[in-house]
Amino acid sequence: MTQKKTASEEFDTDDRFNPNAQIVGKEFFLKECLKELQNLTSYQVSCWFPNYSITASGAVHQGEEWEDFLHERIPNRNPVVHSIQIHEVENGKIVFDDGGSEEAKNEPPERLITLANLFSSLYQAKLNSDLYRDWLYKLDNLLKSMSDGIVLLNLQRNVIHQNDAFVQFIKTYNDGKMIINENQLIKMFIQINELESVDIEEFAAQNEASIRIKAQLPGKIRYFEIKKFAVYENSEPLGNVYSIRDITKEYEVDQIKSNLISIASHEFKTPLTNIRGSVETLLRGAANKWDESFSHDLLLGIHEDVLHLQELIDVWMDVKKIETGTLLLHQDFFPLFQLIKGTLNQLPEKVVSQGEIVFNYDTMSNFPLLYGDEARVRQVLINLIINGLTYNDAKEKKIVVNIYHDDQFIYIEVTDNGIGISEKYQKKIFERFYRADISAARKSGGSGLGLSISEGLIREHGGEIYVKSQLNEGSTFTVKLPIIHVP
């Protein structure tokens, strides 16, 4: 049974990249040429090259010097020798030996010159053919190795080549139907694109242009950049090339940058405006002699706004630390009631006053100690509680916190009676800057980083955080942390 070669073995043994195999190919070609020349003349014809030589009998000899070749291989000491010219440079020699034949001696010299030139032309054509074949092979491998989809079109706008990445693209987005011309290519782009602002037909009418399209599969949205450019040779058009690049990650980064600028400008502008207004009022107080209690209220307002700015800066720093893996956790064993008490004490009064907060926790139960950074876990719980009250349109807002455990994990559930989260948004809410496109979210403000940071903090503890929710019926966020036994 023949064993199939791997892709790497195919590459390693391909004759087109094997110098020895190329020599054999040339030798075979030159032998055939010499045979044909023998039929056109009475001379015995041989050829010599710096690396090898071929005699009239078809014997091949490697690495002989020119003088040694003449002495060892040519019986006649006065053969007719002509240069083998490749691009007007001597590449070897062709030797005509009359072998003592009177008939050969009677052939006109011009005939031998013609045969020598013919041999040089055939050999040059062979070298050019090998060079072109190798260039095509390397180009094909280059296109195959590219992650971008590449399609080559001739002047008749028919597809003459497509790489593996493009084949995979049409398998995914064109039901595997092959594309044979530009019209079908453009039709496919139009069918899969979901960005109404993109005019694909106008793009196709240009010689060089680029567009971005949005394509959707079940549960997955991808963004692609399509480029078109013309190919020329000596100012003469040869055809067009289309390239297709998946830019989903770049697009998401651009969106994050845009959201960052928008959110930062909004979140920083409000407290800074308040601080500026309060400070200017206090400065005018020197002349107006403001009441002491009024000045004190302004200072308290400035203090709150400064704390808010500090919180925003801390948020950005937490994101950076989590992403770079430089977040330092101060971990130790602590009881759950301590975590709960600390969470209640740190909730802002304006948050507590928005609704009822209930902890279902049996102080008599034998709960294991929690191992982690208490302040960071408390930060997560505070964020979940604040979200549950903020994204909540109920007349009587309520948060219920349940805590339980099994043999391996401690579970902390934060349940609200708020607006809920539709299924399509539930995986996305933990992404940076993501907020569901709903009115309550737009009114609430915030950085859009709270849940992303919460997920990162719990992940640093070796746990996970997830949500179960139904639209208009509230949500339950579950923090799952591993039990680490006290040594």
Disulfide bonds with the S-S distance in Angstrom:
none
